[in-house]
Amino acid sequence: MIKIEKLHKSYPIGKDSLHVLKGLDLHIKEGEFVSIMGSSGSGKSTLLNIVGLLDNHDEGNYYLNGQKIEKLDEKKAAILRNKFLGFVFQSFNLITYKTAIENVALPLYYQGMGRKERQKVAMQYLEKVGLKDRADHLPSELSGGEKQRVAVARALATNPKVVLADEPTGALDSATSASVMQLLKDINREGMTVFVITHEEDIAEQTDRIVRLKDGVIISDEKVNKKVNA
Amino acid sequence: MLKFLIDKDTWQEIYSSIRKNKMRTGITIIGVMWGIFLLVVLLGAAKGVENNFNKIFGSFATNSVFVWAQSTSKPFKGFQEGKRLTLKVSDLENIKKEIEGLEFVVPRHQTQALAVNNFKSGNFGIFGDYPELDNVQKKDLVYGRFINDNDIKEKKKVCVIEEEIYKQLFDKGVYPIGTYIKINNINYNIVGMYKEGQIGGGGPQGNIHIPFTTFQQVYNRGDSVGWMMVTGKPEYDITQIEADVKLLLRNLHKVHPEDERAFGSFNLGERIAQVTRFLTGMQFLTWFVGIATLIAGVFAIGNILLITVKERTKEIGIRRALGAKPWEIKRQIILESVFLTSIAGALGIIFGGLVLMLIDATIGKGPDAALTNPTVDIPVVLIAALTLVVLGTLIGMIPAQTAVSIRPIEALREE
């Protein structure tokens, strides 16, 4: 699903440039539940931005769903993001003046789906995250956990290939963290590829595979040996 | 594109974004509304002033000049300076014969006298006139007729009065035609009444016209002429005619050819040309002020949208992460700008129109109106509105471009 070969990325800082990713190789298959671990500055956010087509890489190859990603203009990137990727952010990034259902329906709007159908699909996903009764609430009227569940519903709405979650529990307390992680586990079990970025060990341990990043290189990539879920 | 414009969702987006930013929406709309409001009101007022001038001068043939006799200011052929001059009836014949490009030459006499009707009286300007006066200074008759050739031939004691005189000398509702008024103790039969409101000098309270020949006889003027109105054909320069007439008169009256003071004149054509130039200048100023205000308003919109884009950076970043194409973001912002300018423009036109109606209802009526019928042409308004929308689009491009030039990753970066 996601295949990365010798990926390099550097950012210019003044005259110098900062080499952030130093030749990453990573292969994520369909249906995997992967977490990227690393302290701040390890390059994990940069990796997510590149994988999420929010940023370009300098060297190396990146294949998304078998398609080689290179020289994308904004328009193509936008179409691919809409089609293949769903984002969940640390700070939820819901649009403040839109209700929960409108937020979930937004990616469908950019897909060109008609209004009625959009509402229907959005409601299905809200139901899936257990927020059907909160559909007409504004984000300011929702709790942190509810907001993140709306964000997950929004990420799922276009039925993407991969859900990218950037510190999905970073702004949540442990109880709500657990419920959001459970939600991600559930959608993974239904076959969705989920790609989580975190610096919290206990979050990473709930995934199936942990990739540890340090100073722009992968230092370990291992399957989690866990007790089989009941 | 059309689908985008009629799509309910498009407007839903605009509505929610406008509603979210009430303050900026309000300020923006006021800015542009003020611009177009000023343009409409200024243009209307300018039109009102123009109409006023037209009302004053409109009754006169525009290429006319008034000529009268004064005293010489230079000695000539044995005469001392200061010789009193009088225009003669024969002068008119000579002028008609000698000068090229004339349309009408109308002699007039003028005095002031007490006019009496039963117990009412007033001091009015009395004019001795030929029927031709009607060609030079159009009379808007309410009742009856103007002086005719028969009156002139038979030196009839008839008169045509201005409506103002009727108001002063008659009771309301009395039909004046056929009744008599006394002027200098002579009875005159009223044959016509015309609308007031035209300049023509003479009496302070209104004018009475009697046949020229009658005037000559009653006031003992012999073959003299008080003054005359000369009208040139449209293709001739009235200033040249004025000079020619005066030169001829100096010749006929044995006055020094360079004696400019011997005959006086008032060049109405020249005056009207001056007024027209003034009006043109005023209209230019109006347009200039109006358009400048409009542009300022449009820039205000652009500025405000730009600020909002900065504020909405994150939102735009989210939308792009969700798959909004740059063009979709751009057209949204442009449409927002066009929508705001259009609404503001429409409101400005409506308020401007209302103010013009108010002006018309208060100071736009009657003979003393400050502004007569202040209006703006619909095409002018439409062009202004169209300009506004075009400018709105152009100015909307700037924030739209800014919005898409921010990379989504930067927009989404955590604070």
Interface residues (C-beta under 8 A of the other chain):
Chain A: N49 G52 L54 D55 E74 K75 A78 I79 R81 N82 K83 F87 F89 Q90 S91 N93 L94 I95 T96 Y97 K98 L106 P107 Y109 Y110 Q111 R115 R154 T158
Chain B: K8 D9 S16 S17 R19 K20 K314 E315 G317 I318 R319 R320 A321 L322 G323 A324 K325 P326 W327 E328 V404 R407 P408 I409 L412 E414
